[in-house]
Amino acid sequence: MSMYKINNSVIKNADMTHEMQKRALSIGIDSVRKYELEKDIADHLKKSLIKNMVQHGIV
C-alpha cells in the first residue's frame, strides 16, 4: 500500500508509478482550483486523465 500526500490530498492506494501519481494529483488540484461544482471538477478530471495517461479512474 502506497501513501503519497501533497496539499492535504492523500493517495492511499494506486496502481500507477510515482510520477503518474504526482501528475494525477496535480490535475486534481488544478480541477478544484478552476471549478466549484463537483460535476465540473469530475468532468475536468476525467478529460484530463484520459488525455494525459489513464483510461479510467476513481475519485
N, C-alpha and C positions, 0 to 999 in steps of 0.2 A: 504494500500500500504506500503510495507516494503522497506526501503533503507538500504543497507549494503555496506560499502566501505572499500576496502583494496587495497593498492598498486595502487591507481588511477583506480581501477576497481569498477564498481558500479552494484549492483543487484537492479534493480528498482522494480521488482515485482516477487514474487516466490510463488509457492505452496508447498514449502519444509520447513522442520524445520530449525532452525538457524544452527544447526550442519551440516545438509546436504548442506546448502548454503555455509558454510565455506569450506567444503570438495570439492564441485564443483568448487569453486573459486580457491582453491589450485591446483586442477587438471588443470584448465585453465591456471594458471600462469606457472605451470610446462611445459605444452604443448608449450607455447610461448617461453619459455627459450630453449627447446630442438630442436624445428623445426623452419625453416624460411618460408617455403611455406605454404600458407593458407590451402591448401588441406591436407597437412601432419598434421598441427595443428588440423584441424577439425576431421581428422581420429583418431588421438590420443585421442582427447576429447571424441568422440563418443564411442570408445572402452573402455576407462577408466570409463566413466559414466555408460555404460551398465554393465560392470564388477562389479562396486562398488555399484551402487544404483538405477539408473533410467533406464527406457526403452526408453525414448525419451527426447529430449531437443532441445531448440532453442538457437543458438549462435548469 
